[in-house]
């Protein structure tokens, strides 16, 4: 056999091998999932994100006939779990239920170690919920405007409680410092529970936190709700006006909880999971369960979720710049 013939035969064999390899992935994807799938929750068990993740994992288990099991990997406002998922293979067998902190953490710190757009593939937004501005009942204000007047008259009295990191920190800076320009002091806390406990006890008279954990305090009268940050009033707090109704335009922001995967996860798997999640959140029983947690069902496409992450990054960068927040 001549050298030319041998090289031609070798080239044909190489091309056939490449074609077979290219055809292997769709067949593998079509068989997805053929084993258990790990769903990382980057927060402690028992919180809203964890509860929604377990609800979604149960649905996916029933839908696919394979076990989707939740694993809590908390630490550093979600960064520890996100890093684990970013380093996982992009094969669809490691997923994560994330919040807006996924996008915001790299803006807040150069040491985070991941890029929200490059290291993850958005699948679907599961649910959304607003934040709420709260006062201790002793504060003689019934509206945001009345509170503003009190805070400007005696700023030393009205310190406010918020998260020490992440989306909540940025939203409070945008509201109190950039919009209202109130000279009041922020008291940072590591989580929602201590924020609510401190404000209910009157140690801090003002709080800004997600609506779901605050709802029991509002219903009991332990805390007074002035305004929510959703475009429309929340069905779980219909008597509480929106920020826009309170005269503050541009303060709309909601906590989004969604499903993501590591980068390089095949589009066929991403699309399949997105379709199943859309079917899941469209069920009336799902919407009822999410409403009990204080959330509204969404069920977005991967493209819509990606656009939301990009919007979160841009908004966070603007607040960091305008409020002069130190980024390490």
C-alpha positions as CSV (number, residue, x, y, z in Angstrom):
1,X,0.0,0.0,0.0
2,X,1.4,3.4,-1.0
3,X,2.1,6.2,1.6
4,X,-0.7,8.2,0.0
5,X,-3.2,5.4,0.4
6,X,-2.2,4.8,4.0
7,X,-2.6,8.4,4.8
8,X,-6.0,8.5,3.1
9,X,-7.2,5.5,5.0
10,X,-5.9,7.0,8.3
11,X,-7.7,10.2,7.6
12,X,-10.9,8.4,6.9
13,X,-10.6,6.4,10.1
14,X,-10.0,9.6,12.0
15,X,-13.0,11.3,10.5
16,X,-15.2,8.3,11.3
17,X,-14.0,8.3,14.9
18,X,-14.8,12.0,15.2
19,X,-18.2,11.4,13.8
20,X,-18.9,8.6,16.2
21,X,-17.7,10.7,19.1
22,X,-20.0,13.5,18.0
23,X,-22.9,11.2,17.8
24,X,-22.3,9.7,21.2
25,X,-23.3,12.8,23.2
26,X,-26.9,13.1,21.9
27,X,-27.4,9.4,22.6
28,X,-26.0,9.9,26.1
29,X,-28.1,13.0,26.6
30,X,-31.2,11.2,25.5
31,X,-30.7,8.7,28.3
32,X,-30.5,11.4,30.9
33,X,-30.7,10.9,33.8
34,X,-29.6,7.3,34.2
35,X,-28.3,7.7,37.8
36,X,-28.9,9.9,40.9
37,X,-28.5,13.7,40.5
38,X,-27.1,15.9,43.2
39,X,-28.8,19.2,43.8
40,X,-26.6,21.6,45.8
41,X,-28.2,24.2,48.1
42,X,-25.5,26.8,49.1
43,X,-27.4,27.7,52.3
44,X,-28.3,25.9,55.6
45,X,-31.2,23.5,55.7
46,X,-34.6,25.0,56.7
47,X,-34.5,28.3,54.9
48,X,-36.7,29.4,51.9
49,X,-34.1,28.3,49.3
50,X,-33.7,24.9,50.9
51,X,-37.5,24.3,51.1
52,X,-38.0,25.3,47.5
53,X,-35.1,23.1,46.4
54,X,-36.5,20.1,48.2
55,X,-39.9,20.7,46.6
56,X,-38.3,20.9,43.1
57,X,-36.1,17.9,43.8
58,X,-39.1,15.8,44.8
59,X,-40.8,16.8,41.5
60,X,-37.8,16.0,39.4
61,X,-37.4,12.6,41.1
62,X,-41.0,11.7,40.4
63,X,-40.8,13.1,36.8
64,X,-37.6,11.3,35.8
65,X,-37.8,8.2,38.0
66,X,-34.2,8.9,39.3
67,X,-33.3,10.3,42.6
68,X,-32.6,14.1,42.7
69,X,-31.2,14.5,46.2
70,X,-30.5,17.8,48.0
71,X,-27.2,18.5,49.6
72,X,-26.6,21.6,51.7
73,X,-23.2,23.1,51.3
74,X,-23.4,26.4,53.1
75,X,-20.8,29.1,53.8
76,X,-19.8,32.6,52.7
77,X,-23.3,33.7,51.6
78,X,-23.5,30.9,49.1
79,X,-20.0,31.1,47.7
80,X,-18.8,27.8,49.1
81,X,-21.5,25.8,47.4
82,X,-21.2,27.8,44.2
83,X,-17.5,27.0,43.9
84,X,-18.2,23.3,44.3
85,X,-20.8,23.4,41.5
86,X,-18.6,25.5,39.2
87,X,-15.8,22.8,39.6
88,X,-18.2,19.9,38.9
89,X,-18.4,18.1,35.5
90,X,-20.9,19.6,33.1
91,X,-22.9,16.4,32.7
92,X,-26.2,17.3,34.3
93,X,-25.6,15.2,37.4
94,X,-24.7,18.2,39.6
95,X,-27.2,21.1,39.8
96,X,-27.6,24.0,42.2
97,X,-30.6,26.0,43.4
98,X,-29.3,29.5,43.7
99,X,-30.4,33.1,44.6
100,X,-29.3,36.5,43.3
101,X,-26.3,36.1,45.5
102,X,-24.8,33.9,42.8
103,X,-24.5,36.9,40.5
104,X,-23.8,39.5,43.2
105,X,-21.0,37.8,45.2
106,X,-18.3,38.3,42.4
107,X,-19.2,42.0,42.2
108,X,-18.8,42.4,46.0
109,X,-15.5,40.5,46.2
110,X,-12.7,39.9,43.7
111,X,-11.7,36.8,45.8
112,X,-14.9,34.8,45.1
113,X,-13.2,32.7,42.4
114,X,-16.1,32.2,39.9
115,X,-17.9,34.1,37.2
116,X,-21.7,33.8,37.3
117,X,-22.0,34.0,33.6
118,X,-19.0,31.9,32.4
119,X,-19.0,29.2,35.1
120,X,-22.7,28.4,35.2
121,X,-25.6,27.6,32.8
122,X,-28.9,29.1,33.9
123,X,-31.8,26.6,33.6
124,X,-35.0,28.2,35.0
125,X,-36.1,30.7,37.6
126,X,-38.4,28.8,40.0
127,X,-39.9,31.5,42.1
128,X,-39.6,35.1,43.2
129,X,-40.4,37.1,46.3
130,X,-40.0,40.8,47.4
131,X,-38.2,42.3,50.3
132,X,-40.0,44.4,52.9
133,X,-39.2,47.5,54.9
134,X,-40.0,46.9,58.6
135,X,-40.3,49.0,61.7
136,X,-40.6,48.2,65.4
137,X,-44.2,49.0,66.5
138,X,-42.9,51.7,68.8
139,X,-41.9,53.9,65.8
140,X,-44.7,56.4,65.2
141,X,-44.7,56.1,61.4
142,X,-47.3,54.4,59.2
143,X,-45.7,55.3,55.8
144,X,-42.3,55.5,54.3
145,X,-42.6,59.3,54.1
146,X,-43.4,59.5,57.8
147,X,-40.4,57.3,58.6
148,X,-38.1,59.5,56.5
149,X,-39.2,62.6,58.4
150,X,-38.5,60.9,61.7
151,X,-35.1,59.5,60.6
152,X,-33.9,62.9,59.3
153,X,-34.9,64.6,62.5
154,X,-33.1,62.0,64.8
155,X,-30.8,59.8,62.7
156,X,-28.9,58.5,65.7
157,X,-32.1,56.8,66.9
158,X,-32.9,54.8,63.7
159,X,-30.2,52.4,62.9
160,X,-31.3,49.7,60.5
161,X,-30.6,45.9,60.4
162,X,-29.6,44.2,57.1
163,X,-27.5,41.3,55.9
164,X,-23.7,41.8,56.1
165,X,-23.2,40.6,52.4
166,X,-25.0,40.0,49.2
167,X,-28.2,41.2,47.6
168,X,-29.8,42.4,50.8
169,X,-26.8,44.7,51.6
170,X,-26.8,46.2,48.1
171,X,-30.6,46.8,48.2
172,X,-30.4,48.6,51.6
173,X,-27.6,50.8,50.4
174,X,-29.6,51.7,47.3
175,X,-32.7,52.5,49.3
176,X,-31.3,54.2,52.4
177,X,-28.1,55.8,51.1
178,X,-28.6,56.5,47.4
179,X,-32.4,57.1,47.2
180,X,-33.6,58.3,50.6
181,X,-30.2,59.8,51.5
182,X,-30.9,59.0,55.2
183,X,-27.9,59.5,57.6
184,X,-28.8,56.4,59.6
185,X,-26.4,53.6,60.5
186,X,-26.5,50.1,59.1
187,X,-26.1,47.2,61.6
188,X,-25.0,44.1,59.7
189,X,-26.2,40.6,60.6
190,X,-25.3,37.2,59.3
191,X,-28.9,36.1,58.5
192,X,-32.6,36.8,58.5
193,X,-33.3,35.3,61.9
194,X,-31.1,37.6,63.9
195,X,-32.3,40.6,61.9
196,X,-35.9,39.9,62.7
197,X,-35.1,39.0,66.4
198,X,-33.2,42.2,66.9
199,X,-35.8,44.4,65.3
200,X,-38.7,42.7,67.1
201,X,-36.9,43.2,70.4
202,X,-36.4,46.9,69.6
203,X,-32.6,46.7,69.5
204,X,-32.7,48.0,65.9
205,X,-35.9,49.9,65.1
206,X,-35.7,49.4,61.3
207,X,-35.1,46.3,59.1
208,X,-35.0,45.5,55.4
209,X,-35.3,41.7,54.7
210,X,-37.0,39.2,52.5
211,X,-40.8,39.1,52.9
212,X,-41.2,35.3,53.5
213,X,-39.3,35.1,56.9
214,X,-40.8,38.4,58.0
215,X,-44.4,37.4,57.3
216,X,-45.1,35.7,60.7
217,X,-43.8,38.8,62.5
218,X,-46.1,41.1,60.4
219,X,-49.2,38.9,61.0
220,X,-48.5,38.8,64.8
221,X,-48.0,42.6,64.9
222,X,-44.5,42.1,66.3
223,X,-43.2,44.2,63.3
224,X,-44.9,46.8,61.2
225,X,-44.5,46.5,57.4
226,X,-44.2,49.8,55.5
227,X,-43.6,48.7,51.9
228,X,-42.7,45.8,49.7
229,X,-40.3,45.9,46.8
230,X,-42.4,44.0,44.2
231,X,-44.0,45.7,41.3
232,X,-47.4,44.7,42.7
233,X,-48.6,44.0,46.2
234,X,-47.8,40.6,47.5
235,X,-50.7,38.1,47.9
236,X,-49.3,37.1,51.3
237,X,-49.3,40.7,52.5
238,X,-52.0,42.4,50.5
239,X,-52.4,45.3,52.9
240,X,-48.8,46.4,52.5
241,X,-48.2,49.0,49.8
242,X,-45.4,48.7,47.2
243,X,-42.5,51.1,47.2
244,X,-44.0,52.8,44.1
245,X,-47.3,53.3,45.8
246,X,-45.3,54.8,48.7
247,X,-43.8,57.4,46.3
248,X,-40.5,55.7,45.7
249,X,-40.1,54.8,42.0
250,X,-37.3,52.5,40.8
251,X,-37.0,50.4,44.0
252,X,-38.5,47.2,42.5
253,X,-36.4,44.2,43.4
254,X,-37.2,40.6,44.1
255,X,-35.4,37.6,45.4
256,X,-35.2,35.1,42.6
257,X,-34.6,31.4,43.3
258,X,-33.6,29.3,40.3
259,X,-31.9,26.2,39.0
260,X,-28.4,26.3,37.4
261,X,-25.8,23.8,36.2
262,X,-22.1,23.9,35.7
263,X,-20.8,25.4,32.5
264,X,-20.5,22.9,29.5
265,X,-23.7,21.1,30.5
266,X,-25.2,20.0,27.2
267,X,-28.0,22.2,25.9
268,X,-30.3,19.2,25.4
269,X,-30.1,18.5,29.2
270,X,-30.6,22.2,30.1
271,X,-33.6,22.5,27.8
272,X,-35.1,19.2,29.2
273,X,-34.7,20.4,32.8
274,X,-36.2,23.8,31.9
275,X,-39.2,22.2,30.3
276,X,-39.8,20.0,33.4
277,X,-39.4,23.0,35.7
278,X,-41.9,25.0,33.6
279,X,-44.4,22.1,33.9
280,X,-43.8,21.9,37.6
281,X,-44.4,25.6,38.5
282,X,-47.5,25.6,36.2
283,X,-49.2,23.2,38.5
284,X,-51.8,24.8,40.9
285,X,-50.5,22.7,43.8
286,X,-47.0,23.9,43.2
287,X,-48.2,27.5,43.1
288,X,-50.1,27.0,46.4
289,X,-47.1,25.5,48.1
290,X,-44.8,28.3,46.9
291,X,-47.4,30.8,48.1
292,X,-47.3,29.3,51.6
293,X,-43.5,30.0,51.6
294,X,-44.2,33.5,50.4
295,X,-43.1,33.1,46.8
296,X,-44.7,33.5,43.4
297,X,-44.0,30.7,40.8
298,X,-42.1,31.8,37.7
299,X,-40.8,29.0,35.4
300,X,-38.6,31.0,33.0
301,X,-36.6,29.9,30.0
302,X,-32.7,29.5,30.3
303,X,-32.4,32.7,28.2
304,X,-34.7,34.7,30.4
305,X,-32.8,33.5,33.5
306,X,-29.4,34.5,31.9
307,X,-30.8,38.0,31.1
308,X,-31.9,38.3,34.8
309,X,-28.4,37.3,36.0
310,X,-26.8,39.9,33.7
311,X,-29.2,42.5,35.0
312,X,-28.3,41.6,38.6
313,X,-24.6,42.0,37.9
314,X,-25.1,45.4,36.2
315,X,-27.3,46.7,39.0
316,X,-24.9,45.5,41.7
317,X,-21.9,47.1,40.0
318,X,-23.8,50.4,39.8
319,X,-24.7,50.3,43.5
320,X,-21.1,49.4,44.5
321,X,-19.8,52.2,42.5
322,X,-22.3,54.9,43.5
323,X,-22.4,54.0,47.2
324,X,-18.7,53.6,47.5
325,X,-18.9,50.1,48.9
326,X,-15.4,48.7,49.4
327,X,-14.7,45.7,47.2
328,X,-11.8,43.5,48.4
